[in-house]
């Protein structure tokens, strides 16, 4: 073939491709015109004939909601009658529960005894016990989220399909051969994405697109408007294929959670259900924050497998079921937060003996409760109003927590600072809090048991920085949720001119609309400070803060020692990490091959080491099995929420347990030639390969084992 013929053929193929793209564009335009005409007919039927034609911006917004079904290939919008869904994988996870207050990884212990690991899962259990012992069930369950251990993680490959096409696809999978059925459990809803072949087990329905514009409600009436939205929520949605699909997804989320991580009280109570639903959203938002905080992990995750966020469709599924389970609207909570009574008989400021005080509740939990209680479509101004009100709460909470770290002399010094002329807003707030709480035992026995010369002095700058540390987790989650709900780009912290917590704080409060520029003279030289973002919704905010403190005083008067634990918290959590392994495999082999199992007190014939917590277990032995479940499978549930990473000591290979499946991953220890020595038959010295270990960590933290490991088997609880 001559060069001219080659160029002619190339031009012809490009012309055909361009023609195909043009035809596809024309087909998409026809579909959208048909959709808009039907939408106009429906609106005229509901609101009369006096309806303006859709603007160009509205048409563009609808165009963006056109999805291409990866089975039938038809471009269409998601409708109530024929919804489009996003392929997703639901899996139980305890990755969040292994976050610690230290950024350095824990070293694999090569000496006895096994050290205690203080992680977020352990702190959650302590807070749960403290609240459970002193408050009513319906109150403490609404004060915090679970999901750190045994939570549910949802991820997607980003491909769409019609739900009726998905049902036909699942039906066709039931005729696969026996080998394929070992990989897929079709009876449990598992399938491979028709495009990328990634494992999926549910389809998240996409709610129909509706343009959410700026709110026309005046700013001074926003609090009342939010209360009206909370009151107007319908508990039972209209029956449609879309709502039926949402119910199916909620059932999948429930089935993916192990019972011990789903029920926190006897019986099936409404607060238990609401706590579970809110925790599902919280866990997925926190997992995104973990990946966002680690740029290397995030970049590696993008290279390993293409994943897209599915928070938006997941939010609508959870919101529908949250409103179904609500026994009463959240206006009482909203009134307690803002100080504005919505009803004449409002009990928002009443002090209940067994009600969790607002100052002991988690602000992120309350944000999720309020947002899930709203109608499906709400404006940015409504969301900003809720975030502003909870920012006020979180700031007062942080000031109380910092005041608990003062000595008696510092209490007196800070109490006097707020009465001086020209004092800062932070000093005035700290003085008011100390005076409000001085009547209870919260400050009793707080003298540090160290010489005075060794005590650190709490300067205004150190107080400001500590309060800022307590505000950042709430601001990060609020910004992450806003990004998904309103499709806004969240600016990275690296774009700040100066790195650090203060730079991140300024970026987040600006993104959330909390920054009140020029509201405080203190912010001119030092940038935005915590108190400059305060904006109260009541004229007498001091009376509101005093009511919050009085409720806390009454609760602490009952059990001051146990509840004071809830006020001594460290808000900083670092991304979870696997245990740091020694360089030479011989150190592991010599120490663990004769070590006793802590369960049966005998030497395992095939010892296995958990690389998440460091516990030694009996692999494939019946001595430690409970309820016909082997120890390694049970440990994967207790430690990893169904995911276990075990190093087999006598062979140097790593076994992955992921739910009902198991796979051989390989080894992170190689000889000088870069080769594995499975079963240690060659007797060559083995050394840690940092690249393989880093890959293993990335697969664990990004929940990618199901996508990367291909040689899975069903372990049948026998490992």
C-alpha positions as semicolon CSV with decimal commas, in nm:
position;residue;x (nm);y (nm);z (nm)
1;X;0,000;0,000;0,000
2;X;0,136;0,338;-0,101
3;X;0,159;0,634;0,134
4;X;-0,116;0,818;-0,057
5;X;-0,352;0,522;-0,016
6;X;-0,269;0,506;0,355
7;X;-0,345;0,874;0,398
8;X;-0,669;0,835;0,203
9;X;-0,779;0,545;0,426
10;X;-0,693;0,740;0,738
11;X;-0,890;1,041;0,619
12;X;-1,185;0,816;0,537
13;X;-1,187;0,660;0,886
14;X;-1,170;1,002;1,046
15;X;-1,460;1,118;0,830
16;X;-1,667;0,816;0,933
17;X;-1,592;0,878;1,299
18;X;-1,695;1,242;1,265
19;X;-2,017;1,139;1,094
20;X;-2,096;0,894;1,374
21;X;-2,038;1,163;1,635
22;X;-2,266;1,401;1,446
23;X;-2,546;1,143;1,427
24;X;-2,510;1,063;1,797
25;X;-2,531;1,436;1,877
26;X;-2,845;1,474;1,666
27;X;-3,003;1,175;1,840
28;X;-2,920;1,318;2,181
29;X;-3,074;1,654;2,086
30;X;-3,393;1,481;1,970
31;X;-3,415;1,291;2,299
32;X;-3,367;1,611;2,499
33;X;-3,627;1,803;2,297
34;X;-3,874;1,523;2,358
35;X;-3,789;1,523;2,729
36;X;-3,827;1,901;2,759
37;X;-4,161;1,897;2,579
38;X;-4,293;1,628;2,814
39;X;-4,162;1,825;3,110
40;X;-4,343;2,136;2,987
41;X;-4,672;1,942;2,953
42;X;-4,642;1,817;3,308
43;X;-4,567;2,167;3,443
44;X;-4,861;2,317;3,252
45;X;-5,087;2,048;3,394
46;X;-4,969;2,119;3,750
47;X;-4,933;2,497;3,744
48;X;-5,149;2,611;3,452
49;X;-5,056;2,745;3,112
50;X;-4,873;3,052;3,245
51;X;-4,535;2,881;3,235
52;X;-4,226;3,040;3,089
53;X;-4,018;2,845;2,843
54;X;-3,703;2,693;2,990
55;X;-3,402;2,918;2,972
56;X;-3,077;2,826;2,802
57;X;-2,916;2,770;3,144
58;X;-3,194;2,534;3,247
59;X;-3,164;2,345;2,919
60;X;-2,791;2,309;2,973
61;X;-2,854;2,183;3,327
62;X;-3,090;1,917;3,190
63;X;-2,844;1,825;2,915
64;X;-2,582;1,751;3,177
65;X;-2,815;1,493;3,329
66;X;-2,827;1,277;3,016
67;X;-2,675;0,934;3,079
68;X;-2,572;0,662;2,836
69;X;-2,686;0,316;2,939
70;X;-2,388;0,083;2,905
71;X;-2,618;-0,206;2,807
72;X;-2,864;-0,066;2,554
73;X;-2,654;0,239;2,462
74;X;-2,954;0,472;2,468
75;X;-2,889;0,829;2,591
76;X;-3,165;0,929;2,827
77;X;-3,242;1,123;3,142
78;X;-3,326;0,952;3,469
79;X;-3,704;0,952;3,514
80;X;-3,934;0,835;3,791
81;X;-4,092;0,590;3,550
82;X;-3,762;0,461;3,408
83;X;-3,468;0,552;3,635
84;X;-3,104;0,533;3,540
85;X;-2,860;0,395;3,795
86;X;-2,490;0,406;3,875
87;X;-2,312;0,072;3,911
88;X;-2,160;0,049;4,259
89;X;-1,989;-0,188;4,498
90;X;-2,105;-0,199;4,860
91;X;-1,868;-0,354;5,110
92;X;-1,823;-0,357;5,484
93;X;-1,513;-0,179;5,610
94;X;-1,330;-0,087;5,931
95;X;-1,054;0,118;5,768
96;X;-1,174;0,436;5,940
97;X;-1,158;0,265;6,278
98;X;-0,779;0,230;6,249
99;X;-0,705;0,603;6,235
100;X;-0,475;0,722;6,513
101;X;-0,366;1,051;6,665
102;X;-0,011;0,996;6,540
103;X;0,106;1,023;6,180
104;X;0,391;0,772;6,222
105;X;0,303;0,407;6,150
106;X;0,312;0,154;6,430
107;X;0,602;-0,087;6,419
108;X;0,529;-0,459;6,417
109;X;0,602;-0,565;6,774
110;X;0,879;-0,824;6,807
111;X;0,853;-0,852;7,184
112;X;0,585;-0,933;7,441
113;X;0,332;-0,819;7,546
114;X;0,108;-0,698;7,262
115;X;0,084;-0,317;7,292
116;X;-0,255;-0,148;7,321
117;X;-0,351;0,052;7,012
118;X;-0,561;0,360;7,077
119;X;-0,753;0,422;6,754
120;X;-1,078;0,590;6,654
121;X;-1,279;0,268;6,694
122;X;-1,169;0,236;7,058
123;X;-1,250;0,600;7,131
124;X;-1,595;0,558;6,975
125;X;-1,666;0,264;7,206
126;X;-1,563;0,472;7,510
127;X;-1,791;0,758;7,408
128;X;-2,072;0,514;7,337
129;X;-2,049;0,358;7,683
130;X;-2,034;0,698;7,856
131;X;-2,345;0,824;7,677
132;X;-2,532;0,495;7,700
133;X;-2,498;0,473;8,076
134;X;-2,626;0,823;8,152
135;X;-2,883;0,915;7,888
136;X;-3,197;0,781;7,729
137;X;-3,171;0,556;7,425
138;X;-3,355;0,794;7,196
139;X;-3,116;1,074;7,290
140;X;-2,767;0,925;7,291
141;X;-2,823;0,750;6,958
142;X;-2,883;1,088;6,797
143;X;-2,570;1,240;6,955
144;X;-2,303;1,056;6,755
145;X;-2,240;0,847;6,444
146;X;-2,112;0,493;6,422
147;X;-1,950;0,332;6,118
148;X;-1,587;0,361;6,223
149;X;-1,579;-0,016;6,275
150;X;-1,784;-0,239;6,050
151;X;-1,921;0,053;5,849
152;X;-2,025;0,041;5,483
153;X;-1,818;0,184;5,200
154;X;-1,976;0,251;4,859
155;X;-1,771;0,310;4,546
156;X;-1,845;0,315;4,175
157;X;-1,666;0,272;3,845
158;X;-1,875;0,554;3,697
159;X;-2,086;0,365;3,441
160;X;-2,464;0,404;3,410
161;X;-2,743;0,171;3,306
162;X;-3,120;0,154;3,310
163;X;-3,258;-0,036;3,606
164;X;-3,472;-0,253;3,378
165;X;-3,162;-0,327;3,166
166;X;-2,983;-0,421;3,488
167;X;-3,257;-0,668;3,582
168;X;-3,230;-0,833;3,240
169;X;-2,853;-0,846;3,275
170;X;-2,875;-1,015;3,616
171;X;-3,119;-1,273;3,477
172;X;-2,874;-1,360;3,200
173;X;-2,593;-1,414;3,451
174;X;-2,778;-1,700;3,616
175;X;-2,689;-1,924;3,321
176;X;-2,311;-1,889;3,356
177;X;-2,088;-2,192;3,404
178;X;-1,980;-2,330;3,740
179;X;-1,637;-2,164;3,732
180;X;-1,787;-1,819;3,683
181;X;-2,038;-1,880;3,964
182;X;-1,748;-1,927;4,206
183;X;-1,642;-1,569;4,133
184;X;-1,987;-1,410;4,128
185;X;-2,267;-1,466;4,377
186;X;-2,546;-1,365;4,143
187;X;-2,810;-1,467;4,395
188;X;-2,674;-1,188;4,618
189;X;-2,690;-0,933;4,336
190;X;-2,325;-0,944;4,230
191;X;-2,231;-0,871;3,870
192;X;-1,944;-0,741;3,661
193;X;-1,979;-0,398;3,506
194;X;-2,056;-0,453;3,135
195;X;-1,794;-0,192;3,039
196;X;-1,493;-0,219;3,274
197;X;-1,567;-0,563;3,427
198;X;-1,527;-0,436;3,783
199;X;-1,718;-0,615;4,055
200;X;-2,047;-0,450;4,152
201;X;-2,338;-0,555;4,368
202;X;-2,593;-0,273;4,343
203;X;-2,717;0,008;4,121
204;X;-2,766;0,351;4,280
205;X;-3,067;0,522;4,115
206;X;-3,004;0,877;3,997
207;X;-3,281;1,118;4,105
208;X;-3,438;1,325;3,826
209;X;-3,252;1,651;3,771
210;X;-3,414;1,967;3,895
211;X;-3,255;2,309;3,881
212;X;-3,174;2,435;4,231
213;X;-3,127;2,809;4,212
214;X;-3,050;3,072;4,470
215;X;-3,301;3,111;4,747
216;X;-3,533;3,412;4,726
217;X;-3,591;3,406;5,103
218;X;-3,442;3,710;5,280
219;X;-3,145;3,634;5,499
220;X;-3,321;3,739;5,818
221;X;-3,598;3,484;5,750
222;X;-3,372;3,190;5,664
223;X;-3,396;3,031;6,009
224;X;-3,774;3,028;5,990
225;X;-3,757;2,901;5,631
226;X;-3,537;2,607;5,734
227;X;-3,786;2,520;6,009
228;X;-4,071;2,529;5,756
229;X;-3,880;2,294;5,528
230;X;-3,821;2,055;5,817
231;X;-4,191;2,063;5,904
232;X;-4,308;2,011;5,545
233;X;-4,130;1,681;5,491
234;X;-4,348;1,387;5,387
235;X;-4,267;1,061;5,562
236;X;-4,401;0,831;5,289
237;X;-4,277;0,892;4,933
238;X;-4,494;0,840;4,627
239;X;-4,471;0,487;4,490
240;X;-4,271;0,470;4,166
241;X;-3,999;0,259;4,005
242;X;-3,747;0,512;4,141
243;X;-3,857;0,480;4,505
244;X;-3,874;0,100;4,471
245;X;-3,514;0,101;4,345
246;X;-3,411;0,316;4,641
247;X;-3,567;0,067;4,880
248;X;-3,372;-0,211;4,712
249;X;-3,045;-0,021;4,757
250;X;-3,123;0,041;5,124
251;X;-3,176;-0,331;5,168
252;X;-2,837;-0,395;5,005
253;X;-2,672;-0,148;5,243
254;X;-2,833;-0,320;5,540
255;X;-2,734;-0,669;5,425
256;X;-2,373;-0,557;5,373
257;X;-2,342;-0,461;5,741
258;X;-2,266;-0,728;5,998
259;X;-2,539;-0,743;6,268
260;X;-2,303;-0,653;6,553
261;X;-2,223;-0,324;6,378
262;X;-2,583;-0,247;6,289
263;X;-2,765;-0,275;6,620
264;X;-2,656;-0,074;6,926
265;X;-2,964;-0,138;7,141
266;X;-3,208;-0,423;7,198
267;X;-3,490;-0,436;6,951
268;X;-3,532;-0,245;6,628
269;X;-3,585;0,108;6,753
270;X;-3,637;0,416;6,537
271;X;-3,330;0,596;6,684
272;X;-3,122;0,288;6,598
273;X;-3,242;0,307;6,238
274;X;-3,175;0,681;6,210
275;X;-2,830;0,639;6,366
276;X;-2,750;0,365;6,114
277;X;-2,865;0,571;5,814
278;X;-2,676;0,882;5,922
279;X;-2,364;0,677;5,989
280;X;-2,370;0,538;5,633
281;X;-2,337;0,888;5,489
282;X;-2,083;0,995;5,753
283;X;-1,854;0,697;5,691
284;X;-1,839;0,755;5,315
285;X;-1,770;1,127;5,357
286;X;-1,495;1,055;5,611
287;X;-1,340;0,798;5,379
288;X;-1,321;1,058;5,102
289;X;-1,155;1,298;5,347
290;X;-0,897;1,031;5,433
291;X;-0,806;0,991;5,066
292;X;-0,810;1,366;5,012
293;X;-0,570;1,423;5,302
294;X;-0,315;1,187;5,150
295;X;-0,218;1,315;4,806
296;X;0,010;1,019;4,734
297;X;-0,261;0,769;4,817
298;X;-0,514;0,959;4,608
299;X;-0,283;0,969;4,305
300;X;-0,202;0,602;4,341
301;X;-0,570;0,516;4,371
302;X;-0,642;0,695;4,044
303;X;-0,374;0,487;3,873
304;X;-0,492;0,157;4,021
305;X;-0,859;0,177;3,932
306;X;-1,086;0,451;3,807
307;X;-1,338;0,535;4,076
308;X;-1,591;0,814;4,095
309;X;-1,781;0,948;4,389
310;X;-2,135;0,827;4,439
311;X;-2,223;1,049;4,736
312;X;-2,499;1,234;4,547
313;X;-2,719;0,931;4,461
314;X;-2,634;0,768;4,794
315;X;-2,747;1,085;4,974
316;X;-3,090;1,073;4,809
317;X;-3,137;0,705;4,896
318;X;-3,049;0,770;5,259
319;X;-3,254;1,091;5,276
320;X;-3,571;0,915;5,161
321;X;-3,535;0,640;5,423
322;X;-3,431;0,883;5,695
323;X;-3,756;1,076;5,653
324;X;-3,954;0,751;5,649
325;X;-3,808;0,654;5,987
326;X;-3,855;0,995;6,152
327;X;-4,117;0,993;6,426
328;X;-4,122;1,375;6,448
329;X;-3,956;1,661;6,258
330;X;-3,617;1,800;6,357
331;X;-3,750;2,147;6,438
332;X;-3,685;2,100;6,809
333;X;-3,316;2,037;6,743
334;X;-3,303;2,331;6,503
335;X;-3,465;2,558;6,762
336;X;-3,218;2,447;7,028
337;X;-2,926;2,524;6,795
338;X;-3,043;2,866;6,677
339;X;-3,226;2,986;6,989
340;X;-3,531;3,085;6,783
341;X;-3,853;2,923;6,904
342;X;-4,059;2,793;6,615
343;X;-4,367;2,710;6,821
344;X;-4,523;2,855;7,130
345;X;-4,485;2,523;7,311
346;X;-4,132;2,456;7,189
347;X;-3,924;2,254;7,433
348;X;-3,592;2,329;7,264
349;X;-3,448;2,516;7,563
350;X;-3,596;2,288;7,826
351;X;-3,344;2,093;8,029
352;X;-3,410;1,720;8,038
353;X;-3,241;1,509;8,302
354;X;-3,173;1,225;8,056
355;X;-3,128;1,431;7,738
356;X;-2,777;1,461;7,593
357;X;-2,671;1,827;7,620
358;X;-2,602;2,007;7,296
359;X;-2,245;2,066;7,409
360;X;-2,185;1,688;7,418
361;X;-2,334;1,618;7,076
362;X;-2,125;1,582;6,763
363;X;-2,172;1,877;6,526
364;X;-2,110;1,663;6,215
365;X;-2,379;1,421;6,332
366;X;-2,629;1,705;6,373
367;X;-2,540;1,843;6,028
368;X;-2,615;1,506;5,868
369;X;-2,941;1,473;6,064
370;X;-3,068;1,814;5,955
371;X;-2,966;1,781;5,590
372;X;-3,118;1,433;5,559
373;X;-3,441;1,572;5,708
374;X;-3,479;1,837;5,438
375;X;-3,678;1,794;5,114
376;X;-3,479;1,652;4,818
377;X;-3,415;1,996;4,666
378;X;-3,293;2,283;4,882
379;X;-3,086;2,589;4,805
380;X;-2,728;2,670;4,892
381;X;-2,846;2,945;5,126
382;X;-3,041;2,688;5,330
383;X;-2,733;2,468;5,357
384;X;-2,514;2,766;5,448
385;X;-2,759;2,868;5,718
386;X;-2,743;2,521;5,878
387;X;-2,362;2,515;5,859
388;X;-2,342;2,863;6,015
389;X;-2,566;2,765;6,307
390;X;-2,365;2,449;6,374
391;X;-2,038;2,639;6,341
392;X;-2,152;2,852;6,635
393;X;-2,222;2,536;6,835
394;X;-1,890;2,378;6,742
395;X;-1,698;2,691;6,840
396;X;-1,857;2,706;7,186
397;X;-1,789;2,333;7,228
398;X;-1,423;2,390;7,141
399;X;-1,394;2,676;7,390
400;X;-1,540;2,454;7,665
401;X;-1,297;2,172;7,579
402;X;-0,999;2,408;7,588
403;X;-1,113;2,557;7,921
404;X;-1,105;2,206;8,071
405;X;-0,729;2,198;8,004
406;X;-0,659;2,510;8,213
407;X;-0,516;2,502;8,561
408;X;-0,694;2,682;8,847
409;X;-0,470;2,987;8,810
410;X;-0,532;3,002;8,436
411;X;-0,907;2,979;8,495
412;X;-0,890;3,284;8,716
413;X;-0,664;3,474;8,475
414;X;-0,887;3,405;8,174
415;X;-1,199;3,485;8,376
416;X;-1,065;3,834;8,438
417;X;-0,946;3,891;8,081
418;X;-1,295;3,914;7,939
419;X;-1,391;4,199;8,173
420;X;-1,113;4,428;8,061
421;X;-1,174;4,706;7,813
422;X;-1,067;4,622;7,460
423;X;-1,065;4,246;7,513
424;X;-1,092;4,023;7,208
425;X;-1,408;3,832;7,118
426;X;-1,235;3,503;7,200
427;X;-1,136;3,631;7,546
428;X;-1,492;3,749;7,612
429;X;-1,637;3,413;7,507
430;X;-1,386;3,219;7,718
431;X;-1,467;3,435;8,021
432;X;-1,840;3,383;7,973
433;X;-1,798;3,003;7,942
434;X;-1,574;2,975;8,250
435;X;-1,818;3,175;8,461
436;X;-2,114;2,971;8,334
437;X;-1,947;2,637;8,412
438;X;-1,775;2,730;8,738
439;X;-2,082;2,617;8,939
440;X;-2,036;2,248;8,853
441;X;-1,763;1,990;8,906
442;X;-1,631;2,010;8,552
443;X;-1,319;2,199;8,663
444;X;-1,262;1,995;8,980
445;X;-0,937;1,801;9,012
446;X;-0,797;1,946;8,692
447;X;-0,465;2,055;8,842
448;X;-0,192;1,887;8,633
449;X;0,032;1,653;8,836
450;X;0,352;1,817;8,710
451;X;0,565;2,095;8,859
452;X;0,453;2,445;8,772
453;X;0,781;2,513;8,593
454;X;0,696;2,234;8,345
455;X;0,344;2,353;8,271
456;X;0,272;2,519;7,939
457;X;0,109;2,862;7,946
458;X;-0,212;2,908;7,750
459;X;-0,160;3,226;7,554
460;X;-0,434;3,379;7,335
461;X;-0,253;3,243;7,027
462;X;-0,233;2,888;7,163
463;X;-0,601;2,900;7,260
464;X;-0,689;3,021;6,911
465;X;-0,486;2,744;6,746
466;X;-0,637;2,472;6,965
467;X;-0,991;2,593;6,902
468;X;-0,911;2,599;6,531
469;X;-0,801;2,233;6,548
470;X;-1,141;2,141;6,693
471;X;-1,323;2,332;6,417
472;X;-1,141;2,184;6,119
473;X;-1,304;1,834;6,119
474;X;-1,651;1,992;6,105
475;X;-1,549;2,237;5,833
476;X;-1,388;1,965;5,621
477;X;-1,694;1,742;5,629
478;X;-1,931;2,035;5,566
479;X;-1,728;2,142;5,263
480;X;-1,707;1,785;5,131
481;X;-2,084;1,743;5,154
482;X;-2,148;2,080;4,991
483;X;-1,918;1,989;4,706
484;X;-2,129;1,681;4,623
485;X;-2,473;1,832;4,679
486;X;-2,418;2,141;4,465
487;X;-2,143;2,018;4,229
488;X;-1,892;2,280;4,337
489;X;-1,519;2,240;4,309
490;X;-1,355;2,222;4,651
491;X;-1,021;2,408;4,635
492;X;-0,721;2,203;4,747
493;X;-0,527;2,314;5,051
494;X;-0,214;2,325;4,837
495;X;-0,358;2,631;4,661
496;X;-0,319;2,836;4,979
497;X;-0,022;3,074;4,981
498;X;0,079;2,954;5,328
499;X;0,043;2,591;5,431
500;X;-0,091;2,480;5,767
501;X;-0,415;2,459;5,961
502;X;-0,479;2,834;5,944
503;X;-0,451;2,833;5,564
504;X;-0,690;2,539;5,541
505;X;-0,930;2,710;5,781
506;X;-0,939;3,025;5,567
507;X;-1,002;2,824;5,250
508;X;-1,284;2,622;5,406
509;X;-1,472;2,911;5,570
510;X;-1,449;3,106;5,245
511;X;-1,581;2,810;5,045
512;X;-1,867;2,760;5,293
513;X;-1,957;3,128;5,300
514;X;-1,876;3,169;5,670
515;X;-1,607;3,432;5,627
516;X;-1,734;3,774;5,731
517;X;-1,474;4,001;5,577
518;X;-1,417;4,321;5,768
519;X;-1,629;4,205;6,062
520;X;-1,342;4,210;6,308
521;X;-1,035;4,428;6,338
522;X;-0,844;4,129;6,467
523;X;-0,853;3,960;6,126
524;X;-0,669;4,237;5,941
525;X;-0,318;4,135;6,035
526;X;-0,352;3,768;6,129
527;X;-0,605;3,655;5,870
528;X;-0,947;3,508;5,944
529;X;-0,978;3,396;6,304
530;X;-1,233;3,162;6,459
531;X;-1,458;3,419;6,626
532;X;-1,470;3,644;6,317
533;X;-1,688;3,380;6,148
534;X;-1,952;3,379;6,424
535;X;-2,296;3,497;6,317
536;X;-2,585;3,453;6,558
537;X;-2,952;3,422;6,464
538;X;-3,087;3,563;6,789
539;X;-3,047;3,908;6,939
540;X;-2,939;3,781;7,282
541;X;-2,683;3,515;7,195
542;X;-2,534;3,525;7,545
543;X;-2,863;3,390;7,682
544;X;-2,848;3,109;7,424
545;X;-2,492;3,012;7,516
546;X;-2,585;3,030;7,884
547;X;-2,870;2,786;7,820
548;X;-2,631;2,544;7,650
549;X;-2,391;2,565;7,944
550;X;-2,671;2,522;8,201
551;X;-2,782;2,201;8,034
552;X;-2,423;2,076;8,043
553;X;-2,390;2,175;8,411
554;X;-2,703;1,979;8,500
555;X;-2,580;1,668;8,315
556;X;-2,233;1,688;8,470
557;X;-2,391;1,724;8,811
558;X;-2,514;1,367;8,781
559;X;-2,197;1,191;8,660
560;X;-1,910;1,444;8,639
561;X;-1,625;1,192;8,619
562;X;-1,762;0,976;8,337
563;X;-1,899;1,259;8,124
564;X;-1,584;1,467;8,160
565;X;-1,423;1,204;7,935
566;X;-1,639;1,337;7,650
567;X;-1,478;1,680;7,691
568;X;-1,118;1,559;7,682
569;X;-1,098;1,470;7,315
570;X;-0,825;1,502;7,055
571;X;-0,987;1,609;6,725
572;X;-0,689;1,529;6,502
573;X;-0,697;1,194;6,324
574;X;-0,436;1,082;6,074
575;X;-0,501;0,839;5,785
576;X;-0,488;0,471;5,885
577;X;-0,174;0,273;5,807
578;X;-0,067;-0,088;5,807
579;X;0,194;-0,196;6,059
580;X;0,550;-0,108;5,961
581;X;0,732;-0,437;5,895
582;X;1,100;-0,505;5,971
583;X;1,347;-0,500;5,684
584;X;1,450;-0,865;5,723
585;X;1,193;-1,145;5,716
586;X;1,412;-1,355;5,943
587;X;1,314;-1,132;6,238
588;X;0,946;-1,213;6,186
589;X;1,008;-1,583;6,131
590;X;1,227;-1,632;6,438
591;X;0,989;-1,448;6,672
592;X;0,648;-1,571;6,556
593;X;0,711;-1,932;6,455
594;X;0,715;-2,038;6,821
595;X;0,486;-1,774;6,965
596;X;0,167;-1,889;7,140
597;X;-0,181;-1,798;7,020
598;X;-0,358;-1,571;7,270
599;X;-0,683;-1,766;7,223
600;X;-0,585;-2,134;7,266
601;X;-0,246;-2,075;7,438
602;X;-0,072;-2,319;7,204
603;X;0,179;-2,286;6,922
604;X;-0,006;-2,272;6,589
605;X;0,101;-2,519;6,322
606;X;0,044;-2,248;6,061
607;X;0,070;-1,909;6,235
608;X;-0,070;-1,606;6,055
609;X;-0,008;-1,242;6,140
610;X;-0,265;-0,966;6,093
611;X;-0,090;-0,674;5,927
612;X;-0,353;-0,428;6,053
613;X;-0,336;-0,486;6,429
614;X;-0,049;-0,734;6,472
615;X;-0,246;-1,019;6,633
616;X;-0,123;-1,376;6,582
617;X;-0,392;-1,628;6,484
618;X;-0,420;-1,998;6,408
619;X;-0,461;-2,029;6,030
620;X;-0,679;-2,319;5,906
621;X;-0,695;-2,478;6,252
622;X;-1,008;-2,575;6,445
623;X;-0,873;-2,501;6,792
624;X;-0,994;-2,141;6,791
625;X;-1,306;-2,164;6,579
626;X;-1,635;-2,030;6,716
627;X;-1,977;-2,114;6,574
628;X;-1,812;-2,307;6,289
629;X;-1,612;-1,998;6,186
630;X;-1,234;-2,025;6,179
631;X;-1,027;-1,770;6,367
632;X;-0,888;-1,592;6,060
633;X;-1,236;-1,532;5,916
634;X;-1,370;-1,414;6,251
635;X;-1,072;-1,184;6,300
636;X;-1,126;-1,031;5,955
637;X;-1,476;-0,937;6,074
638;X;-1,370;-0,812;6,418
639;X;-1,064;-0,618;6,301
640;X;-1,141;-0,524;5,941
641;X;-1,517;-0,535;5,908
642;X;-1,486;-0,833;5,672
643;X;-1,145;-0,748;5,521
644;X;-0,834;-0,921;5,654
645;X;-0,468;-0,901;5,549
646;X;-0,268;-1,191;5,690
647;X;0,099;-1,277;5,656
648;X;0,147;-1,656;5,671
649;X;0,462;-1,685;5,880
650;X;0,581;-2,024;5,748
651;X;0,551;-1,928;5,380
652;X;0,596;-1,546;5,365
653;X;0,287;-1,506;5,142
654;X;-0,005;-1,274;5,216
655;X;-0,365;-1,396;5,220
656;X;-0,650;-1,152;5,159
657;X;-0,993;-1,227;5,307
658;X;-1,266;-1,006;5,163
659;X;-1,613;-1,104;5,285
660;X;-1,696;-1,459;5,167
661;X;-1,386;-1,476;4,942
662;X;-1,013;-1,524;4,988
663;X;-0,715;-1,483;4,757
664;X;-0,338;-1,520;4,759
665;X;-0,194;-1,173;4,709
666;X;0,177;-1,255;4,695
667;X;0,461;-1,149;4,921
668;X;0,615;-0,819;5,024
669;X;0,945;-0,995;5,105
670;X;1,175;-1,072;4,811
671;X;1,529;-1,205;4,772
672;X;1,814;-1,007;4,620
673;X;1,695;-1,102;4,271
674;X;1,347;-0,963;4,332
675;X;1,181;-1,305;4,352
676;X;0,944;-1,453;4,608
677;X;1,029;-1,763;4,811
678;X;0,691;-1,917;4,879
679;X;0,693;-2,174;5,159
680;X;1,058;-2,072;5,222
681;X;1,185;-2,371;5,024
682;X;1,498;-2,208;4,884
683;X;1,610;-2,063;5,218
684;X;1,731;-1,735;5,066
685;X;1,742;-1,420;5,281
686;X;1,429;-1,215;5,221
687;X;1,401;-0,838;5,254
688;X;1,107;-0,601;5,256
689;X;1,016;-0,459;4,916
690;X;0,892;-0,106;4,982
691;X;0,707;-0,076;4,650
692;X;0,503;-0,391;4,709
693;X;0,427;-0,292;5,066
694;X;0,317;0,054;4,953
695;X;0,092;-0,107;4,691
696;X;-0,062;-0,336;4,953
697;X;-0,135;-0,036;5,176
698;X;-0,294;0,156;4,889
699;X;-0,519;-0,136;4,796
700;X;-0,633;-0,161;5,158
701;X;-0,704;0,206;5,218
702;X;-0,882;0,250;4,881
703;X;-1,092;-0,070;4,913
704;X;-0,954;-0,203;4,584
705;X;-0,888;-0,569;4,661
706;X;-1,208;-0,677;4,485
707;X;-1,097;-0,500;4,167
708;X;-0,729;-0,599;4,160
709;X;-0,722;-0,956;4,291
710;X;-0,864;-1,194;4,031
711;X;-0,800;-1,544;4,167
712;X;-1,069;-1,551;4,434
713;X;-1,213;-1,859;4,603
714;X;-1,507;-1,899;4,842
715;X;-1,350;-1,983;5,178
716;X;-1,675;-2,112;5,338
717;X;-1,551;-1,996;5,682
718;X;-1,277;-2,261;5,675
719;X;-0,956;-2,057;5,669
